[in-house]
Amino acid sequence: MKKTVTLFLVGIMILTLFGCGNKQGSSSEGEENETSKYATSLEVLQAVLEVYKEEDLFAIYGGNQENAIMDAPGTFDISKTEELETTLGLPESQISNIDDAASMVHMMNANTFTGATYHLKEGIDINDFADTTKSNILGKTWLCGQPDTLLIIDVGGSYVITAYGEVKIMETFKTNVLSAISGAKVIVEVSIA
């Protein structure tokens, strides 16, 4: 009987030690790669939208025009290369560097707010992607009013959020991204002049 109880206690101690070791390891891994919890670009934008206060929400549509979703972010068909550039400001040279995209755009005027998330393919330099996208958006000719601010946010090195629009809406969006997504960091924040 003593032998059985001793073996049982030793077994519990071993399980406890292995359990503690695994928790510690997965905690630090989770901190390094927070984006692993997002399977798609759409999930990133949905996480951001979930933290909006009701008074800060505005009418949006998501996705590309052919498959637009009302009042929510939507998956953007990356085969729609011309629409990626004209609607979201993604330069044609960067389209081959993504494998997934999602968007949320102000229903009345895209220049008031346009946001997108892209999943970068393995090995793509996030800073090069951001610089090229920034240059493309800043070089656009604006109709129906010009947006005030451009933001590009790094989400763990594998997702990139781009957004441009009116100052107040952009400030709220930035605050919500940084509070909703652990480890997100602003890599570009410039005035559009």
Disulfide bonds with the S-S distance in Angstrom:
none
